[in-house]
Amino acid sequence: MMANLVASLIAAEAITTTEAKAKAVRPIAEKIITKAKKGGLHNHRQVVAFLRDREMAARLFDEIAPRYTDRAGGYTR
């Protein structure tokens, strides 16, 4: 369920969910975005393994992660 919520967050860049689920997903999404920021084959494979969706992983690495190169964290604020 968490992987699906993170994939939806990447796809739409915003989701509507309960507060409890949002609080549970936030640290997971932060870690996934940090892995995408670092780049590399190993991090790419870890993200694909978690999301189980190559298109979402590619979008994360190509479009979303470069936005946060200067930010140290708090991507889902």
C-alpha positions as CSV (number, residue, x, y, z in Angstrom):
1,M,0.0,0.0,0.0
2,M,2.8,2.4,0.8
3,A,4.6,1.8,-2.5
4,N,1.3,2.5,-4.3
5,L,0.8,5.7,-2.4
6,V,4.4,6.8,-3.1
7,A,3.9,5.9,-6.8
8,S,0.7,8.0,-6.9
9,L,2.5,10.9,-5.2
10,I,5.2,10.7,-7.9
11,A,2.7,10.5,-10.7
12,A,0.3,13.3,-9.6
13,E,2.8,15.2,-7.4
14,A,-0.1,15.5,-4.9
15,I,-2.5,13.0,-3.3
16,T,-5.6,13.2,-1.2
17,T,-5.5,10.6,1.6
18,T,-6.1,10.3,5.3
19,E,-3.8,12.1,7.8
20,A,-2.5,8.8,9.2
21,K,-1.6,7.5,5.8
22,A,0.1,10.8,4.8
23,K,2.2,10.7,8.0
24,A,3.2,7.1,7.3
25,V,4.1,7.8,3.7
26,R,6.1,10.9,4.2
27,P,9.4,9.4,5.5
28,I,9.2,6.7,2.8
29,A,8.8,9.3,0.1
30,E,11.6,11.4,1.5
31,K,14.0,8.4,1.4
32,I,13.0,7.5,-2.2
33,I,13.5,11.1,-3.4
34,T,16.9,11.2,-1.6
35,K,18.0,8.0,-3.4
36,A,16.9,9.5,-6.7
37,K,18.9,12.7,-5.9
38,K,22.0,10.7,-5.3
39,G,21.6,8.8,-8.6
40,G,23.6,5.8,-9.6
41,L,22.7,2.3,-10.7
42,H,22.3,0.8,-7.3
43,N,19.9,3.5,-6.1
44,H,17.9,3.3,-9.3
45,R,17.5,-0.5,-8.8
46,Q,16.4,0.0,-5.2
47,V,13.8,2.6,-6.2
48,V,12.5,0.3,-9.0
49,A,12.4,-2.6,-6.6
50,F,10.3,-0.6,-4.1
51,L,7.9,1.1,-6.5
52,R,7.6,-1.9,-8.9
53,D,7.1,0.6,-11.8
54,R,9.9,1.6,-14.1
55,E,8.1,4.5,-15.6
56,M,7.5,6.1,-12.2
57,A,11.1,5.5,-11.2
58,A,12.3,7.1,-14.5
59,R,10.1,10.1,-13.9
60,L,11.4,10.4,-10.4
61,F,15.0,10.3,-11.5
62,D,14.6,12.5,-14.6
63,E,12.0,15.2,-13.5
64,I,11.4,15.3,-9.8
65,A,14.9,14.7,-8.2
66,P,16.7,17.4,-10.2
67,R,14.3,20.0,-8.6
68,Y,15.6,19.3,-5.2
69,T,19.4,19.3,-5.8
70,D,19.9,22.3,-3.5
71,R,17.4,21.1,-0.8
72,A,18.7,18.9,2.0
73,G,15.3,17.4,2.9
74,G,11.7,18.2,3.4
75,Y,10.7,17.4,-0.1
76,T,7.1,16.6,0.7
77,R,6.3,19.8,2.6
